[in-house]
Amino acid sequence: MKVVFTHANLFDGTEHTELRKDVSVYVDGEKIVSVEPGSKPLHSGSREIDLTGKYLMPGLVNLHAHLFGDGTPSEILGGGESQKKFLDSLKTQAGMDAFVATVRKNTQQALYSGVTTVRGVGDFCYSDVRVRDEINSGKTAGPRLLVAGPAITCKGGHGDGFFSVSSDDPEELKKIVREHVDHHVDLIKICVTGGVMDAKKRGEPGEVKMTLAQVKAVCDMAHSLGLKVASHTESTPGIEMDLQGGVDTVEHGSSLTPEMIDLFRKNGSSITLTLSPAIPLAKLPVSITKLNEFCVYNSDVLVKKMVEGSKQALAAGIPVGLGTDCSCPLDPPYNMWREVRGFAKYCGVSNAFALQTATLGDAKIAGVGDITGSVEPGKEADLIVTEKNPLEDLTALRDVTMVMARGSLIEHPAVQKNKKMEELLDTIF
Ligand SMILES: [Zn+2]
């Protein structure tokens, strides 16, 4: 299909921070073939979409997502009997099929909200691989998915027995990486420190759980097989471990030391900021989030430390990307706009910089910067249309009016939002 978007106000995602007025973007099949001022006569068979008064920009890239949940606070995240029941249900074919349907739906919600690339960093039983393959084969609509399969950690590490598989033996960990590669994952996810959701005491999210030998074993094996490693890391000592072990993307993050800045540069590593899960957990009562009492304290510390670390990284020219960590309580799959706006607000960056980060910046970190993230000839046609100017007001991204993913047009993207959850989030974030 040939589509021409005409008379668009274009934010192209590159270093151009200004809006380009009255631009035409020509799409042929999956690709953008040209971007030009004004409009020329259309080829026969081309469809024109007049965007007079509207705004066109690259689709958003969510660097940190879990696909299993829709953000409704659920007891399965807190462990116990309901978690066991959920995991048992995945052992049957019918249970697994029902679960994959949920993953498919959540992934579509992300697409309809304007996210055209999602990096999945930990899901159950390769459900993420299955949905990615469905999307790539054209069986179902969805964003470009880059997926990690189940996260990997040590015994008792973050998510162990839930969304993570574990071993203490470096050789066993290498075997798990190979198994993941046999299942055709796109990247490897490890959990170096504890996490907010399974913490049983103050400060536990930052506790380093994996050893350097374990981290190195995973990173070396992943790198030898051509994959990058993302690590769940929520403290300064954890980041030190990541950088020594060879982690490529530090997920969540914390404050940095000057020595770390050098290591980030040397390794070419980056940070993925995730405000979306931490702010609701820090600001809302546990009666709503359904997690334990340490959650509020730990999340509050995490928000401050993540913001501090991201600011330090930005000042030093270390790439900072954005992810929502959706599936956490009160963190639905259509929340990327909130993360982008939160980045501008908490880290004090301009709207233009936040938009570049959420598009080409994130695409580069995900390793797909050469095929998506900007509106340029040769790139895949991942585009969104908004009514308002996102450079002036980032809430313009809240309701996108059109989405194109790899050339597939969704004219009236219908996100099924949880109204009560949206109202609650609007009071805090
Ligand atoms: Zn996560």
Residues whose N, C-alpha, C, O or C-beta is under 5 A from the ligand:
A	BS01	ZN	D325
